[in-house]
Amino acid sequence: MTTPPPANTDTEPAITNANTGNRVNTKQLSKFWHIFKYVLRYRGRFSIGLLFLALSTLSSLAFPYIASLLADSAQGITPFSLQQLGWALLAILLVQSIFSFIRIVLFAYVSEHTMADIRRDVYARLISLPMQFYEQRRVGELTSRLSADITQLQDAISINLAEFFRQIATLIIGLAIIGFTSWRLTLVMLATFPVAIVVAIFFGKYIRKMSKQAQDALAAAGVVVEETLQSIQAVKVFTNEKFETQRYNQAIGQVVNIAMRTAKYRGAFVTFLISAVFGGIVVVLWYGAWLVQAGSLTVGELIRFILYTVFIGGAIGGMGDLYGNLQKALGASERVVELLNEPVEVALLPDEATPPAGILLRGNVQYQNVRFAYPTRQDITVLKNLSLTIKQGEKVALVGASGAGKSTIVQLLMRLYPIESGSITIDGHNINQLNITQLRSHIGIVPQEVMLFGGTIKENILYGKPGATHEEVVAAAQKANAWEFINSFPQGLNTLVGERGVKLSGGQRQRIAIARAILKDPAILILDEATSSLDAESERLVQEALDRLMENRTTIIIAHRLSTIRKVDVIYVLSSGEIVEQGAHNQLAAKQGGMYQYLLKLQFEETPEIV
């Protein structure tokens, strides 16, 4: 993996608003330079490509000069014969073709490898960002940015940047040649320039604004697709195919409307430039014919002037499109750089700021006066000075109504969010001082809703310990009571589970998740009521597997069904972010007027004594 550019202290969100600045300013150029540093990794080929771009441009500019000499040669006022000039033109065409081919191949190499590096780094940065980043963004929007914005950059580097250099060179060299040929005609032709520049600035402002709006609208349409496909089962169960189609059509309609408005502005801009430039050519033709008649100019020089004026006109006409495209690339580079500059949670590449690994954790967990509110909901305190202790190998359960803070407790243990005050320690080590990757490597989780990847069963089990042997995978599957159903499939461990595991039943997915946790062999295990949505037989098999998994392991169970936690060592009852009761099942069930007893009555509609 290539090293991403160093992060800065910029705290702007990665996705900027479409209505922000419309001018090319120093900040945007700075961020484009940040991206251009990726190109400099291939500076050798890029420099050679620029050389062949220059040679190709020069050879193309030599063509009208030689062609204009044909008229003078026909009148006998040049030392070159028609045959010599004809062969020279053919040689120029051949050389230009070779130069163009080499330039295209070199620029393609640089752009493809540069974009691959940027995509790697952006993806690596995205998956290493903290949870609070994703709470403020939608996944569909981020994936759209990763695709659309980098494509904009690729077009800029592989096509637009080269064309921009070509047009600038054509403009400068062409003006020099026509100025040398006839300064009077040059002044007439240049009379249209100030108007074209003013119009370019005016239209460029609106083109940039609407181009960013179009990119944002396309990202919004991508969000609709992402959300719909991720929840396709719910869409079908509620027969909302028509509703989702209409929602996507509205989003795409917005994209089309903005794109058409942009196209009208760009079309008006290009039309004006072409009209102004070629209108100027008409004036040049008229005045040039008068100069030829007066003997101040030869026919060949007039042809030369006209040909170069057409080249210059084409360069100016193309500037509108190139300027708009480069503006879009600048906007895309802003968003890409802002993503690359987001502060990471996990350092994928070790550096001096990364705490060293090497501490072996056993599973003694202690929360001391922990206070926490989610970054996106700072006004709601989820945990209020919470303190609890879990000894190595102990099994504890967290009980309480929804929103009591059960899931938050384990999320903080895994450092998915930073705590406001207090501390969490494992074996006496403050988790904030531990290498975050090493910390999480000691924690395993079996969630209520298992998310499997769309590969094979073996790949999903190996996710717990990449690089494990085939024998280890089989042993984990056997301990998880999964080997029997895996063996029943014709392809066994190589069976594809489908998107998010849709080809497997709920019980089968749970057992795959348990096998994954067994293979990981963590010191601390988190169970988010892994049997709450299963049938009786699946629950029995899963519970047997969980019992094996929990042996000699610190276990935290987020309990929704109280019947599953009677054998745990300690039950913590939470209410509004505070522990209101703690103890064993029988002790809490017998406590008259207690919260745990109340929850039991709600679930079983009978007294705790009968339960």
N, C-alpha and C positions, 0 to 999 in steps of 0.2 A: 504494500500500500504506500502511495506517495504521501509525503508529509504535508498536511494542510497548512495554509498560511497562518501565521500567528494571530491569535485572537487579540482584539483590542478591547477597550472599555466601553465601546458603543453599546448602549442598552436599547436601541430602537428595535421594534418588532421586525421579524424577518419578512413579513408581508406588508409592504407599504401601500398607502392609499393611492388610488388612481388619480386623485385630484391634486397631489403634491406637485412641487415645482415642475415647470415646463421647459425651462432653459437648461442648456448644457452648462453646468457650473463646475467649479473646482472640485467639489466633493464627489460629483459623479465621475469626473475624469480620474480622480484618485482611486475610486473603487474599480473603474475599468482597468486602471494600471495594475491593481491588485490581481485581477483576472489575467491580465496580459503577462504577468510573471510566469504563469503556467506555460505560455508560448515560449518564453525564454529558456525553458528546459530543453527545447529543441532548436536553440538559436542557430545551430549550424545549418540545418536544413532550411530553416526559415530565412536565414541570410542569403543562402544560395537561391531560394525561391524569389526573394526580392530582387536579386541580381538578374535572374531570368525574366522577371516581370519588367525590369527596366529595359533589358535588351529587347523584349517583345514589344514594349511601347515605342522604343526608338525605331525599331524596324517598321512598325506600322506607320509612324510619323514620317519615315523616309519615303514611303510609298507615294503620297501625293506630290512630294517634291520631284521625284523622278518622273511621275506621270505628267507634271506640268512642263517638264523639259521636252516632252514629245512634241508639243505645239511649237515651241521655239526651234526644235530640230527640223520640223517640217518646213519652217521658214528660213532655215539655214543660218540662224543667229546663235547657234550653240555648237561647240566642237564635237559633241557626241552624235553618233549616227542613230537612226531609228532602231537598227538591229541591236546595237549596244544597249540602248535604253530598254528595249523589250526584254532582252536577257537579264538585265539588272532587275527589272520588275519581277520576273519569274524567280530569280534568286532570292529576292526579298520575301516573296510569298513562302518559299520553301523554308528559309531560315526562321521566319516568324512562326510558322507551324511547329517547327521543332522546339523553339523557345517556349511557345505556349504550352505544348505538351509537357515539357519538363516542369514548368512553373505550376501547372495544374496538379501534377502528381505530387510534387513537393509540398504544396499548400494543403493538399488533401491529407497527406501523411501527418503534417503538423496539426491540422485541425482535428483529425480523428483521435490522435493520441492525446492532444490537449483536452478535448472534451471527455475522453475516457478518464483522464486524471481528475478532472473537475467532478465528474459524476461519482467516482470512487470517494473523493474527499467529502462531497456533500452528503452522500449516503452514510458514510462513516460518521460524519458530524451529526446527522439526524438521529441515528440510532443510539448515539451516546449522549443526547440531550436529556435533561431531567423531566420528570413527569409534569411539573408546572408549565413547561413549555407547551406540551401537548394539550393541556387543559385550556389553553388560549387559542389553539389552532385546530383546524379540521384536517383530518388525514387526507381527504380527497384534494383539498387545496394544496397541501404540501407536495403530494405526488404530481399534481398538475404543474406546479412550479418546477419541480425537479425535471420534468419532461419539457415543458414549453419554454421556460426561460433558458435552459441550456441549449435547446435547439436554436433559439435566437442568437445566442453567443456563437454557436457553430457557424451559422450563416454569416455572421459578422466577420469572423476570422477567416473562413475559407473563401468567401465570395466578396462581401461588401468592402472589407478592408483593402483587398487587392484592387478592386475596382475603384475605390476612392483614391488610392495612390495613382492608379492609371489615369483617372480623370484629371487629377491635379497636375500630373506631369504633362498631359495633353494640353491642358489649359495654359501652363506656363511656357512650354516650348512652342506651342502653336502661336501664342501671342508674340513671342520673340521673333518667329519667322515672318509673320504677316507685318509686324512693325518694321522689320528690315526690308520687306518687299515694298510696302507703301505706307508711309506714316499717315498720309491723308485718309486713305481708306480705313486704316486702323482706328483713327479717331472717330470716324462715322460709325464703325461697328461697335466701338466701346460706349457709345452714347446710350445704349440699352442696358448696360451693366448696373448702374445704380438702382434703377427700377427693379431689376431682377433680384438684387440683394435684399432690398426692402421687403419685397413680396416673399422671399424665402424665409426671412425672419418671422414675418406675420403668420404665414401658413405653418411653419415649423412648430410654432407654439401650440397650435391646435392639433396638429398631427400627433405630437408627442402625448398630449393629454388624452386624446381618444385612443391612441395605441395602447396606453396603459389601462384604460378602461376596458378595452377589448380583451386584454390578457386577464384582467380580474374577472370579467364575465365568463371567459372560458374556464377559468379555475373554478368558478361557482358551478358551472355545468358539470365539471369533473367531480365535484363534491356530491352532486345528485347521483351520478353513476356509482360512485364508491359506496355511498350509504345504501342505495337500493340493492346492489349486488351482495353486500355484506349481510343484509337482512332479507334476502330473497324468500326465505321460508315464511317470514311474517307477511311479506307482500302478497304471497300466494294464498296464505290462510285467510287473510282479510280481503282477498279478491281486489286488491288495489292496483292491479297492473295498469288500468286505464288512468288512474290518478297519478301514478308515478310517471307514466308516459307524458301526460299533460304537463307535469312539473318539469320534466326534462325538456319538453318542447318549448316551454316558456323561457327556460334558461338559454337554450340554443337560439331562440328568437331574439333574445336580448343581445347575444353575441353577434348575430347577423345584422341587427339594427345598428349597433355601434360600428361594426366593420363597414357597413354601407355608408354611414356618415363619414367615416375615415376615408373611404375610397373616393367619396365626392370631393372632399378637401384636397386629397392627393391628386385626383384627376384634374381639379381646377388649377392646382399649382403647376402641374406638368403641362397642362394645356396652355396656361399663360406663358410659361417659359418658352415652350416651343413656338408659340405665336410671336412672342417678342423677338426671339432669336432669328427665326426664319423670315419674320418681317424685316428685320435688320438686313438679312441677306439680300432681300429684294432691293433695298436701298443701295446696298453695296454693289449689286449687279448694275444698277442704273448709273451710279456714279463712276464705277470702274469702266464701263463701256465709254463714258464720256472722256475719261483719262486716256484710254487706248486711242480714241479718235483724235485726241489732242497730242498724241505721241509721247505722253509722260509715262506710259506703261505698255509693256508688250502683252500679246495675247497669252503667252505662257505664264507670265507673272500674274495676270488676272485669273487664269485658271487655278494657279497655285494658291492665290489669295482666297478664292472661293472654296477650294477643297479644304484648306485649313480652317476657314470660317465654319464650314459644315462640321468638321471634327470638333472645333471649339463649341459650336452650338450643341452638338450631341453630348459633349462633356457637361455643359451647363444644364441641359435638359435632364441628364441622368443624375445630376446633383440632388435634385428634389427627392427622388426615390431613395438614393443612397443616404441622404441626410436623415430622412424619416426612418430608414432601417437601422442606421447607426444610433439614432436616438432610442429606438426600441431596445437595441443591444445594451445601451447605457442603463436603461431602466432595468433590464434583466440582470445586468452585472451588479446593480445595487442590491437586488434581492438575494442573489447568490452569495455575494460577499457578506451580507448581513446574516445569512444562515451560517456561513463559515465562521463568523465572528461570535456566534452565540456561545456563551460559556458552557463547556461540556460537564457532564456528571461523571462519566467514566473515561479515563485517559486510555485510548486504544494504543497509543505509543508511549512508553515510559519516558518521563522527563524528571528534572530535578524536583519538581513540585509534587510528584507522585510518591506517596508513602511506600516504603518497601514492604513487600510481602514476606511471609515466612512464619507468621504466628499461627499455631494450630489451636483452634478454638474447640472447647469441650461442651459448652452449652449452658453455663451458669449465666442467667439473664437477670438484669436488675434495672427497673425504671425508677428514677428518683425525681419527684416533683416535676413531671413532664407537663408542659403546657403547649398547646398547639391549635392553630387555626389554618385552614387551607389557604394558600396564597391568593386564590381567586375569590375567597369568601372570608376576608379578614375580620368582618364584623361578627362572625359566629365562632366562638371558642369551642372546639370539638372535645379536647381533653383539658381538664382543669386540675393542675397540680397532682397528676396521677402518679402513684407509687405502687410497685408490686415486685415481687421476687420469685423467680423460677429457678429451682435447683437443677443441676445436671441430671438428666434422665427422668425428670418429673414430667407428668402429664397434667396440663391445666386446661380449663375450658373458659371461654369468654362468653357470657350470656347477657342478653339485654335486648330491648326493643330496637327497631331500625333507627339508626342515627345516634345510638348511644356511644359509639366510638370503638366498636370491636375491630372492624377492619382497619381503622386508623392505627391502632396499636401495633399491628403486624407490619403495616406499611412503613411506619417509622422505624421499626426494627431493621427493615431491609434498606433503610435510608432512601426511600423513594421520595421523601420530603424532608426538609430540615426542620428540626424542632425549634420553637421560640425560646424556651427556657427549660432548665432541668437537664438531665442527662440520661442516657441509656448505655449500659455497659454489658459486655460479655466477658466472663472470666476476669473481670476487673479492668478490661480495656474499654475506654470510651469509643463507641463505634465511629465517632467523627474523626478519630485519629487512626482508624484502620484503613487499609487499602480497600476501597469499596468493592472491587472485583473479588478480592479474597474473602471479604465479609459475606457477600452473597453466595460465594461458592460453598459456604458452610450452612446455608439455609436452603431447605427444599420446601416446595409447596404443592399441595394437591387441591386445586380449586373446585368449587361447586360446578362452575361452567367450564369444562375443559376445552381449551383451544388447541387443536392439532393443526400441524402444517399439512399442506396438500400432497406430501410425498408418500413414502412407504411407511409401514408400521415400524420397521427397523430404524429408519431415519428419525422417526418421532421418539422412539425409546432412546436412541443414541444422543438426542438433544440434552439428556441429563448428564452425559459424559462423552463428549466427542472423542473418538479415538479408542473407545472400549472394544474389546475383542468380541467375536461372534459368540463365544461361550459365555461371556459376561452378560450379553444381551439376552440369551436364552435363559440363563439362571434368573435374571431379573424378571423376565416374563413369567417364569414358573412360580416365583415367589408372589407375584401379583395376581395369581390365578388367571392369567391371560394366555398361557401357552396352549391350553386346550382349544380355545376358539381360534387362535392364530393358526394352529396346525390344521384346523378344519377348512381353511381357505386353500384353494389350489396353489396359490403362489406363496403361502406362508408369510414369513416376515417381509417379503417383497410385495405384499398386497398394498395397492394404493388406497389411502383412506379418503381421498377426495377433499375438496375445499372445506377447511375447518373440520374435517373428520366426518362429513355427512354420510359416508358409506357405512359407518359403524353405529351401533346402538349406544345409548347413554352409558350403560354399564360397561360396554367394551371400551369406550373412550376413557372412562374413569380408571379402568385397570391398566390401560396404556399409560395414563398419567402417573399411576402408582409405580409401574415398572420403571418409568423415567426417574422417579424420585428414589427408588431403590438403587438404581444404577449410580445415581449421584452420591448416595451414601452421606447425607448431610448430618451435621451435629445437631441442628435444630430443624424440626419439622413443623410446618404450618398446614393444618387441615381446615379448609373452609367448608365444613359440613358436606363431605364428599358423597354422602349416601342419601341426601335429602330428596332427590328426584328419581329414585330408582324403584323398580318393582322388588317384591320380596326376595326372589331368588338372586337377582343381581345384587341386591343389598347385602345378602349373606356372603356372596363371593367377594364383594368389595370389602366388607367389614373384616373378613378373614385376612385379606391381603393387607389391610391397614393395620391390623393387630401385629402382623409380622414386621411391618415397616416401623411401627412405634417402639419395638423392643429396644431397650437400653438407649433410648433417644429422647432428648428434650422435645416435648411436643406441645404445641399451642393449638387448641381446637376452637374455631369460631362456631359456636353451637346455635343452630336454629331449632333442631328437634332435641328436646331435653332428654328423651329416652336413650340417646346415643352416648351420653356423658356420665352415666351413673358410676362408672368405674374409674374415673379420673381422680387424681390426687387432690386437686384443689379446683373449685369453681369460683370464678370472679364474676359477680353480678354488677353490671354497669348501668348507670342512668345519667343521662345528660353529661357524659364525659367524666363521671366520677365513679369510683368503686363504692357501692352502697352495702354490699354483702360479700363475704368470702367464706369458704369452707367446703366440706365434703357434701355429696348429694343428700345423704340421710340427715345430716345436721341442718342443712338449709331447708330441706323439705318439711322438717318438723318445726321450723321457726314460725310461730303464729304471726300473721300480719306481715310477713316478709315478702320482699319483691320476688324471690325465687319461688316461693309457695304460690304466689299469685300467678306467675307465669305457668307453673305446672297446672293449675286449675284451668287456665285459659286453653291449654293444649289438650288436656285429657278430660276436662269436664267431670272430674272426680277428685276426691280428697287425696292429699299426698300419702296418707296411710295406706289407701287401697293401692296406689301406684307403687 
